[in-house]
Amino acid sequence: MALTPLDIQNKNFSTKMRGYNQDDVDDFLDQVTKDYEDSLQKTRELEKSLKHAEEKLQYFNELKDALNQSIIVAQDTADKVKTSANKESEVIVTSAENTANEMISSAEKRSTNLITSAEEKAKEILTDATDRARQLAAETDDLKKKTRVFHQRLSLMLEAQLEQVKSEEWNELLKPFSSYVSDSHTVIKEVLAKELDKEDDTPAPTATTSEPAVDEQPTLEQAALDPKAMLDLLNKEPK
């Protein structure tokens, strides 16, 4: 059993002749007791410090174990999250690729259908326009043929009428009336002279009522009254 400061202080020694000085021994024991108490106090403090340090060490060890476990859990969670994210990203990428391929395929089909429809429509329009152009050309040719026949027939008719107009019978009919009056018909000559004077007093016809100019094409009304004008009109090149 370890000594205590109180054991040292209460320790008694027997006395003998020629022994140690009792006061010196007591003083030394007091000093030893004090030093021993200091040593015990320091030992207790060291034990407390050691216990506190051991508790801290245990706490830090437990904390380290907890942190290690947390790190392991976090690493495992991170791996799981990474794996899940990779799988999800792969699913998203695959879905996006499928959607893009479907959209491209649909767009290609629509563009092909539009192009086919446009080509068919263009062919229909071109075929219709070609048929109409052919029909119009045929109608135009037929009309030109009929116009040539009419022109030839009318030219022949007008030439025949013009020959009749130039005959001697018309010249005879168009002679002035005075040529048929003899010198014995004085009264008739006087009347004719008065009429001629009146004709001289009347103003000359304007350009609008005269025959058409040389470069001016005769109208249908003028051509109807004048066979020569009708013939000139027919001989004109159609525009």
C-alpha positions, 0 to 999 in steps of 0.5 A: 500500500502506498504511503500518504502524506498523512502517514509520513506526517504521523510517523513516530520514531523511537528514541535511543541514546545518541540517536538523530536530532528529533527536530531535524528529523521532524523538519525533514519529514515535514519537507518530505511530506510537502514534497510528497503532497506536491508530487501526488498533486502533480500525479493526480493532475497528470492522471486527469490530463491523461484521462482527458487526453485518452477521452479526447483520443477515444473521441477523435478515434470514434470521430475518425471512424465515423468520418471514415464511415461517412467517407465510405458512405459518401464515396458509395453514394457518389459512385451510385449517383455517378452510376445513376447519372451515367445511366440517366444520361445514356437514357436521355442521349438515347431518347434524344437520338431516337427523337432526332432520328424520328424527326429527321425521318418524318421531315425527310418523308414530308419533304419527299411527299412535298417534292413528289406532290409539287412535281406531279402538280407541275407535270399536270400544269405543264401538260394542261398548258401544253394541251391548251397551247396545242389547242390554241395553235390548232384553232389559230391555224384553222382561223388563219386558213378560214381567213385566207379563204375569206380574203381570197373570195372577197378579193375575187368578188371585189375585183370583179365588182371593180371591173364592173365599175370601170366598164363603159356603162358606168362611164356613160352613166356618170357623164354630167347631165349637161352633156345630154342637154342640147343648145336648144334647151336654154332654160335647162342650161340656165338652171344648170348654170345656177346650180353650178354657181351654188356648188362653187360657193359651198365650202370645200369638204374637210379632211375628216370627210375626204378620202383617207390619207395615203399612209392611213388605212381605210376604215370598214365604212369607207371600204364598204362605200368604195370597192377600191378601198376595200381591196386595199384594205384586204391587201394590207398585211395583217399585224 
